[in-house]
């Protein structure tokens, strides 16, 4: 079910995330700058990908709800627990 076309990317991302949790004890020796250089672009890409996916299906959602649907403040504002 989760390996069908529409869920394949999410299933791969979940698998990679669980893999990172498993190898995290060995990442203690990696310099913080390297980790930051990797994590910064990934943390910026995540919301951008989510918004892109929303805009891809926005026309179908608009037809299904018979009205325009736009991202709310949750898409643009900081998440709970965020330092900003």
mmCIF file of the N, C-alpha and C atoms, coordinates in Angstrom:
data_MODEL
# 
_entry.id   MODEL 
# 
loop_
_atom_site.group_PDB 
_atom_site.id 
_atom_site.type_symbol 
_atom_site.label_atom_id 
_atom_site.label_alt_id 
_atom_site.label_comp_id 
_atom_site.label_asym_id 
_atom_site.label_entity_id 
_atom_site.label_seq_id 
_atom_site.pdbx_PDB_ins_code 
_atom_site.Cartn_x 
_atom_site.Cartn_y 
_atom_site.Cartn_z 
_atom_site.occupancy 
_atom_site.B_iso_or_equiv 
_atom_site.pdbx_formal_charge 
_atom_site.auth_seq_id 
_atom_site.auth_comp_id 
_atom_site.auth_asym_id 
_atom_site.auth_atom_id 
_atom_site.pdbx_PDB_model_num 
ATOM 1   N N  . UNK A 1 1  ? 0.830   -1.190 0.000  1.00 0.00 ? 1  UNK A N  1 
ATOM 2   C CA . UNK A 1 1  ? 0.000   0.000  0.000  1.00 0.00 ? 1  UNK A CA 1 
ATOM 3   C C  . UNK A 1 1  ? 0.877   1.258  0.000  1.00 0.00 ? 1  UNK A C  1 
ATOM 4   N N  . UNK A 1 2  ? 1.834   1.379  0.903  1.00 0.00 ? 2  UNK A N  1 
ATOM 5   C CA . UNK A 1 2  ? 2.637   2.600  0.979  1.00 0.00 ? 2  UNK A CA 1 
ATOM 6   C C  . UNK A 1 2  ? 3.751   2.632  -0.055 1.00 0.00 ? 2  UNK A C  1 
ATOM 7   N N  . UNK A 1 3  ? 3.861   1.609  -0.869 1.00 0.00 ? 3  UNK A N  1 
ATOM 8   C CA . UNK A 1 3  ? 4.859   1.615  -1.923 1.00 0.00 ? 3  UNK A CA 1 
ATOM 9   C C  . UNK A 1 3  ? 4.229   1.910  -3.284 1.00 0.00 ? 3  UNK A C  1 
ATOM 10  N N  . UNK A 1 4  ? 2.940   2.288  -3.305 1.00 0.00 ? 4  UNK A N  1 
ATOM 11  C CA . UNK A 1 4  ? 2.319   2.691  -4.561 1.00 0.00 ? 4  UNK A CA 1 
ATOM 12  C C  . UNK A 1 4  ? 2.920   4.025  -5.000 1.00 0.00 ? 4  UNK A C  1 
ATOM 13  N N  . UNK A 1 5  ? 2.668   4.403  -6.232 1.00 0.00 ? 5  UNK A N  1 
ATOM 14  C CA . UNK A 1 5  ? 3.323   5.574  -6.818 1.00 0.00 ? 5  UNK A CA 1 
ATOM 15  C C  . UNK A 1 5  ? 3.203   6.838  -5.971 1.00 0.00 ? 5  UNK A C  1 
ATOM 16  N N  . UNK A 1 6  ? 2.005   7.097  -5.457 1.00 0.00 ? 6  UNK A N  1 
ATOM 17  C CA . UNK A 1 6  ? 1.824   8.359  -4.739 1.00 0.00 ? 6  UNK A CA 1 
ATOM 18  C C  . UNK A 1 6  ? 2.484   8.386  -3.369 1.00 0.00 ? 6  UNK A C  1 
ATOM 19  N N  . UNK A 1 7  ? 2.839   7.221  -2.820 1.00 0.00 ? 7  UNK A N  1 
ATOM 20  C CA . UNK A 1 7  ? 3.459   7.174  -1.502 1.00 0.00 ? 7  UNK A CA 1 
ATOM 21  C C  . UNK A 1 7  ? 4.922   6.770  -1.538 1.00 0.00 ? 7  UNK A C  1 
ATOM 22  N N  . UNK A 1 8  ? 5.463   6.465  -2.698 1.00 0.00 ? 8  UNK A N  1 
ATOM 23  C CA . UNK A 1 8  ? 6.820   5.927  -2.781 1.00 0.00 ? 8  UNK A CA 1 
ATOM 24  C C  . UNK A 1 8  ? 7.855   6.894  -2.203 1.00 0.00 ? 8  UNK A C  1 
ATOM 25  N N  . UNK A 1 9  ? 7.792   8.170  -2.570 1.00 0.00 ? 9  UNK A N  1 
ATOM 26  C CA . UNK A 1 9  ? 8.768   9.146  -2.081 1.00 0.00 ? 9  UNK A CA 1 
ATOM 27  C C  . UNK A 1 9  ? 8.690   9.289  -0.561 1.00 0.00 ? 9  UNK A C  1 
ATOM 28  N N  . UNK A 1 10 ? 7.484   9.330  -0.027 1.00 0.00 ? 10 UNK A N  1 
ATOM 29  C CA . UNK A 1 10 ? 7.331   9.443  1.420  1.00 0.00 ? 10 UNK A CA 1 
ATOM 30  C C  . UNK A 1 10 ? 7.861   8.203  2.132  1.00 0.00 ? 10 UNK A C  1 
ATOM 31  N N  . UNK A 1 11 ? 7.626   7.025  1.555  1.00 0.00 ? 11 UNK A N  1 
ATOM 32  C CA . UNK A 1 11 ? 8.119   5.790  2.169  1.00 0.00 ? 11 UNK A CA 1 
ATOM 33  C C  . UNK A 1 11 ? 9.645   5.767  2.178  1.00 0.00 ? 11 UNK A C  1 
ATOM 34  N N  . UNK A 1 12 ? 10.267  6.232  1.099  1.00 0.00 ? 12 UNK A N  1 
ATOM 35  C CA . UNK A 1 12 ? 11.726  6.295  1.039  1.00 0.00 ? 12 UNK A CA 1 
ATOM 36  C C  . UNK A 1 12 ? 12.251  7.292  2.070  1.00 0.00 ? 12 UNK A C  1 
ATOM 37  N N  . UNK A 1 13 ? 11.601  8.464  2.174  1.00 0.00 ? 13 UNK A N  1 
ATOM 38  C CA . UNK A 1 13 ? 12.030  9.474  3.144  1.00 0.00 ? 13 UNK A CA 1 
ATOM 39  C C  . UNK A 1 13 ? 11.902  8.955  4.574  1.00 0.00 ? 13 UNK A C  1 
ATOM 40  N N  . UNK A 1 14 ? 10.823  8.247  4.867  1.00 0.00 ? 14 UNK A N  1 
ATOM 41  C CA . UNK A 1 14 ? 10.658  7.672  6.211  1.00 0.00 ? 14 UNK A CA 1 
ATOM 42  C C  . UNK A 1 14 ? 11.736  6.636  6.492  1.00 0.00 ? 14 UNK A C  1 
ATOM 43  N N  . UNK A 1 15 ? 12.041  5.817  5.501  1.00 0.00 ? 15 UNK A N  1 
ATOM 44  C CA . UNK A 1 15 ? 13.094  4.819  5.670  1.00 0.00 ? 15 UNK A CA 1 
ATOM 45  C C  . UNK A 1 15 ? 14.450  5.458  5.916  1.00 0.00 ? 15 UNK A C  1 
ATOM 46  N N  . UNK A 1 16 ? 14.764  6.514  5.156  1.00 0.00 ? 16 UNK A N  1 
ATOM 47  C CA . UNK A 1 16 ? 16.022  7.221  5.368  1.00 0.00 ? 16 UNK A CA 1 
ATOM 48  C C  . UNK A 1 16 ? 16.079  7.870  6.746  1.00 0.00 ? 16 UNK A C  1 
ATOM 49  N N  . UNK A 1 17 ? 14.959  8.431  7.192  1.00 0.00 ? 17 UNK A N  1 
ATOM 50  C CA . UNK A 1 17 ? 14.914  9.052  8.516  1.00 0.00 ? 17 UNK A CA 1 
ATOM 51  C C  . UNK A 1 17 ? 15.161  8.025  9.610  1.00 0.00 ? 17 UNK A C  1 
ATOM 52  N N  . UNK A 1 18 ? 14.527  6.870  9.494  1.00 0.00 ? 18 UNK A N  1 
ATOM 53  C CA . UNK A 1 18 ? 14.756  5.816  10.485 1.00 0.00 ? 18 UNK A CA 1 
ATOM 54  C C  . UNK A 1 18 ? 16.193  5.317  10.425 1.00 0.00 ? 18 UNK A C  1 
ATOM 55  N N  . UNK A 1 19 ? 16.758  5.282  9.231  1.00 0.00 ? 19 UNK A N  1 
ATOM 56  C CA . UNK A 1 19 ? 18.166  4.898  9.102  1.00 0.00 ? 19 UNK A CA 1 
ATOM 57  C C  . UNK A 1 19 ? 19.089  5.891  9.789  1.00 0.00 ? 19 UNK A C  1 
ATOM 58  N N  . UNK A 1 20 ? 18.776  7.186  9.668  1.00 0.00 ? 20 UNK A N  1 
ATOM 59  C CA . UNK A 1 20 ? 19.577  8.210  10.348 1.00 0.00 ? 20 UNK A CA 1 
ATOM 60  C C  . UNK A 1 20 ? 19.492  8.068  11.859 1.00 0.00 ? 20 UNK A C  1 
ATOM 61  N N  . UNK A 1 21 ? 18.316  7.732  12.357 1.00 0.00 ? 21 UNK A N  1 
ATOM 62  C CA . UNK A 1 21 ? 18.173  7.507  13.803 1.00 0.00 ? 21 UNK A CA 1 
ATOM 63  C C  . UNK A 1 21 ? 19.053  6.335  14.228 1.00 0.00 ? 21 UNK A C  1 
ATOM 64  N N  . UNK A 1 22 ? 19.096  5.308  13.415 1.00 0.00 ? 22 UNK A N  1 
ATOM 65  C CA . UNK A 1 22 ? 19.887  4.124  13.762 1.00 0.00 ? 22 UNK A CA 1 
ATOM 66  C C  . UNK A 1 22 ? 21.388  4.415  13.772 1.00 0.00 ? 22 UNK A C  1 
ATOM 67  N N  . UNK A 1 23 ? 21.865  5.271  12.862 1.00 0.00 ? 23 UNK A N  1 
ATOM 68  C CA . UNK A 1 23 ? 23.306  5.554  12.790 1.00 0.00 ? 23 UNK A CA 1 
ATOM 69  C C  . UNK A 1 23 ? 23.708  6.797  13.571 1.00 0.00 ? 23 UNK A C  1 
ATOM 70  N N  . UNK A 1 24 ? 22.767  7.459  14.204 1.00 0.00 ? 24 UNK A N  1 
ATOM 71  C CA . UNK A 1 24 ? 23.075  8.709  14.898 1.00 0.00 ? 24 UNK A CA 1 
ATOM 72  C C  . UNK A 1 24 ? 24.157  8.580  15.977 1.00 0.00 ? 24 UNK A C  1 
ATOM 73  N N  . UNK A 1 25 ? 24.260  7.460  16.703 1.00 0.00 ? 25 UNK A N  1 
ATOM 74  C CA . UNK A 1 25 ? 25.350  7.381  17.681 1.00 0.00 ? 25 UNK A CA 1 
ATOM 75  C C  . UNK A 1 25 ? 26.737  7.509  17.043 1.00 0.00 ? 25 UNK A C  1 
ATOM 76  N N  . UNK A 1 26 ? 26.882  7.106  15.795 1.00 0.00 ? 26 UNK A N  1 
ATOM 77  C CA . UNK A 1 26 ? 28.174  7.196  15.126 1.00 0.00 ? 26 UNK A CA 1 
ATOM 78  C C  . UNK A 1 26 ? 28.425  8.576  14.526 1.00 0.00 ? 26 UNK A C  1 
ATOM 79  N N  . UNK A 1 27 ? 27.424  9.448  14.549 1.00 0.00 ? 27 UNK A N  1 
ATOM 80  C CA . UNK A 1 27 ? 27.593  10.800 14.004 1.00 0.00 ? 27 UNK A CA 1 
ATOM 81  C C  . UNK A 1 27 ? 28.200  11.769 15.014 1.00 0.00 ? 27 UNK A C  1 
ATOM 82  N N  . UNK A 1 28 ? 28.436  11.306 16.245 1.00 0.00 ? 28 UNK A N  1 
ATOM 83  C CA . UNK A 1 28 ? 29.012  12.189 17.272 1.00 0.00 ? 28 UNK A CA 1 
ATOM 84  C C  . UNK A 1 28 ? 30.385  12.699 16.869 1.00 0.00 ? 28 UNK A C  1 
ATOM 85  N N  . UNK A 1 29 ? 31.124  11.926 16.119 1.00 0.00 ? 29 UNK A N  1 
ATOM 86  C CA . UNK A 1 29 ? 32.468  12.328 15.728 1.00 0.00 ? 29 UNK A CA 1 
ATOM 87  C C  . UNK A 1 29 ? 32.522  13.250 14.522 1.00 0.00 ? 29 UNK A C  1 
ATOM 88  N N  . UNK A 1 30 ? 31.406  13.446 13.863 1.00 0.00 ? 30 UNK A N  1 
ATOM 89  C CA . UNK A 1 30 ? 31.379  14.318 12.682 1.00 0.00 ? 30 UNK A CA 1 
ATOM 90  C C  . UNK A 1 30 ? 31.389  15.769 13.147 1.00 0.00 ? 30 UNK A C  1 
ATOM 91  N N  . UNK A 1 31 ? 32.219  16.615 12.558 1.00 0.00 ? 31 UNK A N  1 
ATOM 92  C CA . UNK A 1 31 ? 32.245  18.023 12.957 1.00 0.00 ? 31 UNK A CA 1 
ATOM 93  C C  . UNK A 1 31 ? 30.881  18.695 12.786 1.00 0.00 ? 31 UNK A C  1 
ATOM 94  N N  . UNK A 1 32 ? 30.558  19.559 13.726 1.00 0.00 ? 32 UNK A N  1 
ATOM 95  C CA . UNK A 1 32 ? 29.258  20.229 13.727 1.00 0.00 ? 32 UNK A CA 1 
ATOM 96  C C  . UNK A 1 32 ? 29.034  21.040 12.444 1.00 0.00 ? 32 UNK A C  1 
ATOM 97  N N  . UNK A 1 33 ? 30.084  21.623 11.890 1.00 0.00 ? 33 UNK A N  1 
ATOM 98  C CA . UNK A 1 33 ? 29.933  22.403 10.654 1.00 0.00 ? 33 UNK A CA 1 
ATOM 99  C C  . UNK A 1 33 ? 29.460  21.536 9.501  1.00 0.00 ? 33 UNK A C  1 
ATOM 100 N N  . UNK A 1 34 ? 29.947  20.304 9.426  1.00 0.00 ? 34 UNK A N  1 
ATOM 101 C CA . UNK A 1 34 ? 29.533  19.408 8.349  1.00 0.00 ? 34 UNK A CA 1 
ATOM 102 C C  . UNK A 1 34 ? 28.058  19.034 8.495  1.00 0.00 ? 34 UNK A C  1 
ATOM 103 N N  . UNK A 1 35 ? 27.671  18.748 9.737  1.00 0.00 ? 35 UNK A N  1 
ATOM 104 C CA . UNK A 1 35 ? 26.267  18.422 9.977  1.00 0.00 ? 35 UNK A CA 1 
ATOM 105 C C  . UNK A 1 35 ? 25.362  19.609 9.667  1.00 0.00 ? 35 UNK A C  1 
ATOM 106 N N  . UNK A 1 36 ? 25.793  20.801 10.066 1.00 0.00 ? 36 UNK A N  1 
ATOM 107 C CA . UNK A 1 36 ? 25.002  21.997 9.783  1.00 0.00 ? 36 UNK A CA 1 
ATOM 108 C C  . UNK A 1 36 ? 24.908  22.241 8.280  1.00 0.00 ? 36 UNK A C  1 
ATOM 109 N N  . UNK A 1 37 ? 26.001  22.022 7.565  1.00 0.00 ? 37 UNK A N  1 
ATOM 110 C CA . UNK A 1 37 ? 26.000  22.212 6.107  1.00 0.00 ? 37 UNK A CA 1 
ATOM 111 C C  . UNK A 1 37 ? 25.058  21.224 5.429  1.00 0.00 ? 37 UNK A C  1 
ATOM 112 N N  . UNK A 1 38 ? 24.865  20.058 6.009  1.00 0.00 ? 38 UNK A N  1 
ATOM 113 C CA . UNK A 1 38 ? 23.938  19.082 5.454  1.00 0.00 ? 38 UNK A CA 1 
ATOM 114 C C  . UNK A 1 38 ? 22.503  19.364 5.867  1.00 0.00 ? 38 UNK A C  1 
ATOM 115 N N  . UNK A 1 39 ? 22.311  19.692 7.141  1.00 0.00 ? 39 UNK A N  1 
ATOM 116 C CA . UNK A 1 39 ? 20.961  19.846 7.662  1.00 0.00 ? 39 UNK A CA 1 
ATOM 117 C C  . UNK A 1 39 ? 20.286  21.147 7.250  1.00 0.00 ? 39 UNK A C  1 
ATOM 118 N N  . UNK A 1 40 ? 21.027  22.213 7.052  1.00 0.00 ? 40 UNK A N  1 
ATOM 119 C CA . UNK A 1 40 ? 20.412  23.483 6.678  1.00 0.00 ? 40 UNK A CA 1 
ATOM 120 C C  . UNK A 1 40 ? 19.673  23.397 5.345  1.00 0.00 ? 40 UNK A C  1 
ATOM 121 N N  . UNK A 1 41 ? 20.294  22.912 4.270  1.00 0.00 ? 41 UNK A N  1 
ATOM 122 C CA . UNK A 1 41 ? 19.540  22.815 3.020  1.00 0.00 ? 41 UNK A CA 1 
ATOM 123 C C  . UNK A 1 41 ? 18.373  21.831 3.105  1.00 0.00 ? 41 UNK A C  1 
ATOM 124 N N  . UNK A 1 42 ? 18.540  20.754 3.865  1.00 0.00 ? 42 UNK A N  1 
ATOM 125 C CA . UNK A 1 42 ? 17.440  19.804 4.004  1.00 0.00 ? 42 UNK A CA 1 
ATOM 126 C C  . UNK A 1 42 ? 16.268  20.415 4.763  1.00 0.00 ? 42 UNK A C  1 
ATOM 127 N N  . UNK A 1 43 ? 16.558  21.198 5.799  1.00 0.00 ? 43 UNK A N  1 
ATOM 128 C CA . UNK A 1 43 ? 15.476  21.811 6.564  1.00 0.00 ? 43 UNK A CA 1 
ATOM 129 C C  . UNK A 1 43 ? 14.778  22.909 5.774  1.00 0.00 ? 43 UNK A C  1 
ATOM 130 N N  . UNK A 1 44 ? 15.462  23.522 4.831  1.00 0.00 ? 44 UNK A N  1 
ATOM 131 C CA . UNK A 1 44 ? 14.810  24.510 3.964  1.00 0.00 ? 44 UNK A CA 1 
ATOM 132 C C  . UNK A 1 44 ? 14.036  23.834 2.843  1.00 0.00 ? 44 UNK A C  1 
ATOM 133 N N  . UNK A 1 45 ? 14.499  22.687 2.392  1.00 0.00 ? 45 UNK A N  1 
ATOM 134 C CA . UNK A 1 45 ? 13.841  21.978 1.298  1.00 0.00 ? 45 UNK A CA 1 
ATOM 135 C C  . UNK A 1 45 ? 12.532  21.331 1.738  1.00 0.00 ? 45 UNK A C  1 
ATOM 136 N N  . UNK A 1 46 ? 12.446  20.895 2.968  1.00 0.00 ? 46 UNK A N  1 
ATOM 137 C CA . UNK A 1 46 ? 11.255  20.174 3.428  1.00 0.00 ? 46 UNK A CA 1 
ATOM 138 C C  . UNK A 1 46 ? 9.976   20.998 3.272  1.00 0.00 ? 46 UNK A C  1 
ATOM 139 N N  . UNK A 1 47 ? 9.892   22.222 3.802  1.00 0.00 ? 47 UNK A N  1 
ATOM 140 C CA . UNK A 1 47 ? 8.655   22.979 3.605  1.00 0.00 ? 47 UNK A CA 1 
ATOM 141 C C  . UNK A 1 47 ? 8.442   23.375 2.144  1.00 0.00 ? 47 UNK A C  1 
ATOM 142 N N  . UNK A 1 48 ? 9.516   23.608 1.419  1.00 0.00 ? 48 UNK A N  1 
ATOM 143 C CA . UNK A 1 48 ? 9.369   23.961 0.008  1.00 0.00 ? 48 UNK A CA 1 
ATOM 144 C C  . UNK A 1 48 ? 8.749   22.804 -0.774 1.00 0.00 ? 48 UNK A C  1 
ATOM 145 N N  . UNK A 1 49 ? 9.173   21.589 -0.481 1.00 0.00 ? 49 UNK A N  1 
ATOM 146 C CA . UNK A 1 49 ? 8.598   20.421 -1.157 1.00 0.00 ? 49 UNK A CA 1 
ATOM 147 C C  . UNK A 1 49 ? 7.135   20.227 -0.783 1.00 0.00 ? 49 UNK A C  1 
ATOM 148 N N  . UNK A 1 50 ? 6.797   20.434 0.478  1.00 0.00 ? 50 UNK A N  1 
ATOM 149 C CA . UNK A 1 50 ? 5.405   20.282 0.903  1.00 0.00 ? 50 UNK A CA 1 
ATOM 150 C C  . UNK A 1 50 ? 4.507   21.297 0.203  1.00 0.00 ? 50 UNK A C  1 
ATOM 151 N N  . UNK A 1 51 ? 4.969   22.538 0.114  1.00 0.00 ? 51 UNK A N  1 
ATOM 152 C CA . UNK A 1 51 ? 4.174   23.559 -0.574 1.00 0.00 ? 51 UNK A CA 1 
ATOM 153 C C  . UNK A 1 51 ? 4.070   23.265 -2.069 1.00 0.00 ? 51 UNK A C  1 
ATOM 154 N N  . UNK A 1 52 ? 5.155   22.792 -2.673 1.00 0.00 ? 52 UNK A N  1 
ATOM 155 C CA . UNK A 1 52 ? 5.123   22.443 -4.084 1.00 0.00 ? 52 UNK A CA 1 
ATOM 156 C C  . UNK A 1 52 ? 4.086   21.334 -4.333 1.00 0.00 ? 52 UNK A C  1 
ATOM 157 N N  . UNK A 1 53 ? 4.067   20.314 -3.463 1.00 0.00 ? 53 UNK A N  1 
ATOM 158 C CA . UNK A 1 53 ? 3.094   19.237 -3.608 1.00 0.00 ? 53 UNK A CA 1 
ATOM 159 C C  . UNK A 1 53 ? 1.672   19.764 -3.450 1.00 0.00 ? 53 UNK A C  1 
ATOM 160 N N  . UNK A 1 54 ? 1.468   20.717 -2.553 1.00 0.00 ? 54 UNK A N  1 
ATOM 161 C CA . UNK A 1 54 ? 0.138   21.298 -2.392 1.00 0.00 ? 54 UNK A CA 1 
ATOM 162 C C  . UNK A 1 54 ? -0.296  22.002 -3.675 1.00 0.00 ? 54 UNK A C  1 
ATOM 163 N N  . UNK A 1 55 ? 0.600   22.801 -4.242 1.00 0.00 ? 55 UNK A N  1 
ATOM 164 C CA . UNK A 1 55 ? 0.231   23.540 -5.441 1.00 0.00 ? 55 UNK A CA 1 
ATOM 165 C C  . UNK A 1 55 ? 0.029   22.622 -6.648 1.00 0.00 ? 55 UNK A C  1 
ATOM 166 N N  . UNK A 1 56 ? 0.670   21.467 -6.653 1.00 0.00 ? 56 UNK A N  1 
ATOM 167 C CA . UNK A 1 56 ? 0.461   20.495 -7.726 1.00 0.00 ? 56 UNK A CA 1 
ATOM 168 C C  . UNK A 1 56 ? -0.977  19.972 -7.696 1.00 0.00 ? 56 UNK A C  1 
ATOM 169 N N  . UNK A 1 57 ? -1.517  19.728 -6.507 1.00 0.00 ? 57 UNK A N  1 
ATOM 170 C CA . UNK A 1 57 ? -2.866  19.166 -6.394 1.00 0.00 ? 57 UNK A CA 1 
ATOM 171 C C  . UNK A 1 57 ? -3.929  20.216 -6.108 1.00 0.00 ? 57 UNK A C  1 
ATOM 172 N N  . UNK A 1 58 ? -3.548  21.491 -6.065 1.00 0.00 ? 58 UNK A N  1 
ATOM 173 C CA . UNK A 1 58 ? -4.500  22.536 -5.684 1.00 0.00 ? 58 UNK A CA 1 
ATOM 174 C C  . UNK A 1 58 ? -5.715  22.588 -6.607 1.00 0.00 ? 58 UNK A C  1 
ATOM 175 N N  . UNK A 1 59 ? -5.526  22.401 -7.901 1.00 0.00 ? 59 UNK A N  1 
ATOM 176 C CA . UNK A 1 59 ? -6.655  22.461 -8.827 1.00 0.00 ? 59 UNK A CA 1 
ATOM 177 C C  . UNK A 1 59 ? -7.669  21.354 -8.533 1.00 0.00 ? 59 UNK A C  1 
ATOM 178 N N  . UNK A 1 60 ? -7.189  20.159 -8.279 1.00 0.00 ? 60 UNK A N  1 
ATOM 179 C CA . UNK A 1 60 ? -8.085  19.045 -7.957 1.00 0.00 ? 60 UNK A CA 1 
ATOM 180 C C  . UNK A 1 60 ? -8.792  19.276 -6.628 1.00 0.00 ? 60 UNK A C  1 
ATOM 181 N N  . UNK A 1 61 ? -8.098  19.829 -5.659 1.00 0.00 ? 61 UNK A N  1 
ATOM 182 C CA . UNK A 1 61 ? -8.712  20.125 -4.355 1.00 0.00 ? 61 UNK A CA 1 
ATOM 183 C C  . UNK A 1 61 ? -9.777  21.202 -4.515 1.00 0.00 ? 61 UNK A C  1 
ATOM 184 N N  . UNK A 1 62 ? -9.499  22.207 -5.336 1.00 0.00 ? 62 UNK A N  1 
ATOM 185 C CA . UNK A 1 62 ? -10.468 23.275 -5.577 1.00 0.00 ? 62 UNK A CA 1 
ATOM 186 C C  . UNK A 1 62 ? -11.735 22.705 -6.212 1.00 0.00 ? 62 UNK A C  1 
ATOM 187 N N  . UNK A 1 63 ? -11.578 21.794 -7.169 1.00 0.00 ? 63 UNK A N  1 
ATOM 188 C CA . UNK A 1 63 ? -12.753 21.166 -7.785 1.00 0.00 ? 63 UNK A CA 1 
ATOM 189 C C  . UNK A 1 63 ? -13.503 20.310 -6.773 1.00 0.00 ? 63 UNK A C  1 
ATOM 190 N N  . UNK A 1 64 ? -12.787 19.579 -5.938 1.00 0.00 ? 64 UNK A N  1 
ATOM 191 C CA . UNK A 1 64 ? -13.431 18.689 -4.970 1.00 0.00 ? 64 UNK A CA 1 
ATOM 192 C C  . UNK A 1 64 ? -14.231 19.472 -3.931 1.00 0.00 ? 64 UNK A C  1 
ATOM 193 N N  . UNK A 1 65 ? -13.705 20.624 -3.507 1.00 0.00 ? 65 UNK A N  1 
ATOM 194 C CA . UNK A 1 65 ? -14.390 21.427 -2.492 1.00 0.00 ? 65 UNK A CA 1 
ATOM 195 C C  . UNK A 1 65 ? -15.250 22.532 -3.087 1.00 0.00 ? 65 UNK A C  1 
ATOM 196 N N  . UNK A 1 66 ? -15.276 22.643 -4.399 1.00 0.00 ? 66 UNK A N  1 
ATOM 197 C CA . UNK A 1 66 ? -16.068 23.656 -5.106 1.00 0.00 ? 66 UNK A CA 1 
ATOM 198 C C  . UNK A 1 66 ? -15.740 25.062 -4.604 1.00 0.00 ? 66 UNK A C  1 
ATOM 199 N N  . UNK A 1 67 ? -14.491 25.300 -4.343 1.00 0.00 ? 67 UNK A N  1 
ATOM 200 C CA . UNK A 1 67 ? -14.044 26.616 -3.896 1.00 0.00 ? 67 UNK A CA 1 
ATOM 201 C C  . UNK A 1 67 ? -12.536 26.633 -3.769 1.00 0.00 ? 67 UNK A C  1 
ATOM 202 N N  . UNK A 1 68 ? -11.992 27.809 -3.760 1.00 0.00 ? 68 UNK A N  1 
ATOM 203 C CA . UNK A 1 68 ? -10.550 27.955 -3.688 1.00 0.00 ? 68 UNK A CA 1 
ATOM 204 C C  . UNK A 1 68 ? -10.027 27.563 -2.308 1.00 0.00 ? 68 UNK A C  1 
ATOM 205 N N  . UNK A 1 69 ? -8.956  26.804 -2.304 1.00 0.00 ? 69 UNK A N  1 
ATOM 206 C CA . UNK A 1 69 ? -8.291  26.401 -1.063 1.00 0.00 ? 69 UNK A CA 1 
ATOM 207 C C  . UNK A 1 69 ? -6.853  26.884 -1.149 1.00 0.00 ? 69 UNK A C  1 
ATOM 208 N N  . UNK A 1 70 ? -6.407  27.616 -0.138 1.00 0.00 ? 70 UNK A N  1 
ATOM 209 C CA . UNK A 1 70 ? -5.040  28.145 -0.122 1.00 0.00 ? 70 UNK A CA 1 
ATOM 210 C C  . UNK A 1 70 ? -4.359  27.714 1.172  1.00 0.00 ? 70 UNK A C  1 
ATOM 211 N N  . UNK A 1 71 ? -3.041  27.652 1.172  1.00 0.00 ? 71 UNK A N  1 
ATOM 212 C CA . UNK A 1 71 ? -2.344  27.316 2.421  1.00 0.00 ? 71 UNK A CA 1 
ATOM 213 C C  . UNK A 1 71 ? -2.618  28.369 3.494  1.00 0.00 ? 71 UNK A C  1 
ATOM 214 N N  . UNK A 1 72 ? -2.837  27.933 4.707  1.00 0.00 ? 72 UNK A N  1 
ATOM 215 C CA . UNK A 1 72 ? -3.077  28.856 5.807  1.00 0.00 ? 72 UNK A CA 1 
ATOM 216 C C  . UNK A 1 72 ? -1.780  29.259 6.485  1.00 0.00 ? 72 UNK A C  1 
ATOM 217 N N  . UNK A 1 73 ? -1.901  29.851 7.675  1.00 0.00 ? 73 UNK A N  1 
ATOM 218 C CA . UNK A 1 73 ? -0.718  30.316 8.400  1.00 0.00 ? 73 UNK A CA 1 
ATOM 219 C C  . UNK A 1 73 ? 0.213   29.178 8.777  1.00 0.00 ? 73 UNK A C  1 
ATOM 220 N N  . UNK A 1 74 ? -0.317  27.973 8.893  1.00 0.00 ? 74 UNK A N  1 
ATOM 221 C CA . UNK A 1 74 ? 0.520   26.839 9.243  1.00 0.00 ? 74 UNK A CA 1 
ATOM 222 C C  . UNK A 1 74 ? 1.597   26.547 8.211  1.00 0.00 ? 74 UNK A C  1 
ATOM 223 N N  . UNK A 1 75 ? 1.310   26.881 6.967  1.00 0.00 ? 75 UNK A N  1 
ATOM 224 C CA . UNK A 1 75 ? 2.290   26.646 5.910  1.00 0.00 ? 75 UNK A CA 1 
ATOM 225 C C  . UNK A 1 75 ? 3.391   27.703 5.907  1.00 0.00 ? 75 UNK A C  1 
ATOM 226 N N  . UNK A 1 76 ? 3.080   28.890 6.364  1.00 0.00 ? 76 UNK A N  1 
ATOM 227 C CA . UNK A 1 76 ? 4.039   30.002 6.257  1.00 0.00 ? 76 UNK A CA 1 
ATOM 228 C C  . UNK A 1 76 ? 4.675   30.382 7.588  1.00 0.00 ? 76 UNK A C  1 
ATOM 229 N N  . UNK A 1 77 ? 3.991   30.089 8.684  1.00 0.00 ? 77 UNK A N  1 
ATOM 230 C CA . UNK A 1 77 ? 4.502   30.498 9.993  1.00 0.00 ? 77 UNK A CA 1 
ATOM 231 C C  . UNK A 1 77 ? 5.412   29.464 10.609 1.00 0.00 ? 77 UNK A C  1 
ATOM 232 N N  . UNK A 1 78 ? 6.060   29.815 11.687 1.00 0.00 ? 78 UNK A N  1 
ATOM 233 C CA . UNK A 1 78 ? 6.953   28.869 12.371 1.00 0.00 ? 78 UNK A CA 1 
ATOM 234 C C  . UNK A 1 78 ? 6.138   27.768 13.042 1.00 0.00 ? 78 UNK A C  1 
ATOM 235 N N  . UNK A 1 79 ? 6.737   26.631 13.185 1.00 0.00 ? 79 UNK A N  1 
ATOM 236 C CA . UNK A 1 79 ? 6.062   25.520 13.830 1.00 0.00 ? 79 UNK A CA 1 
ATOM 237 C C  . UNK A 1 79 ? 6.109   25.708 15.345 1.00 0.00 ? 79 UNK A C  1 
ATOM 238 N N  . UNK A 1 80 ? 5.193   25.059 16.073 1.00 0.00 ? 80 UNK A N  1 
ATOM 239 C CA . UNK A 1 80 ? 5.227   25.152 17.540 1.00 0.00 ? 80 UNK A CA 1 
ATOM 240 C C  . UNK A 1 80 ? 6.554   24.630 18.062 1.00 0.00 ? 80 UNK A C  1 
ATOM 241 N N  . UNK A 1 81 ? 7.108   25.301 19.013 1.00 0.00 ? 81 UNK A N  1 
ATOM 242 C CA . UNK A 1 81 ? 8.397   24.922 19.564 1.00 0.00 ? 81 UNK A CA 1 
ATOM 243 C C  . UNK A 1 81 ? 9.570   25.505 18.819 1.00 0.00 ? 81 UNK A C  1 
ATOM 244 N N  . UNK A 1 82 ? 9.263   26.217 17.726 1.00 0.00 ? 82 UNK A N  1 
ATOM 245 C CA . UNK A 1 82 ? 10.338  26.847 16.943 1.00 0.00 ? 82 UNK A CA 1 
ATOM 246 C C  . UNK A 1 82 ? 10.890  28.044 17.713 1.00 0.00 ? 82 UNK A C  1 
ATOM 247 N N  . UNK A 1 83 ? 12.176  28.300 17.594 1.00 0.00 ? 83 UNK A N  1 
ATOM 248 C CA . UNK A 1 83 ? 12.746  29.432 18.341 1.00 0.00 ? 83 UNK A CA 1 
ATOM 249 C C  . UNK A 1 83 ? 12.328  30.789 17.782 1.00 0.00 ? 83 UNK A C  1 
ATOM 250 N N  . UNK A 1 84 ? 11.677  30.866 16.631 1.00 0.00 ? 84 UNK A N  1 
ATOM 251 C CA . UNK A 1 84 ? 11.297  32.174 16.082 1.00 0.00 ? 84 UNK A CA 1 
ATOM 252 C C  . UNK A 1 84 ? 9.887   32.471 16.467 1.00 0.00 ? 84 UNK A C  1 
# 
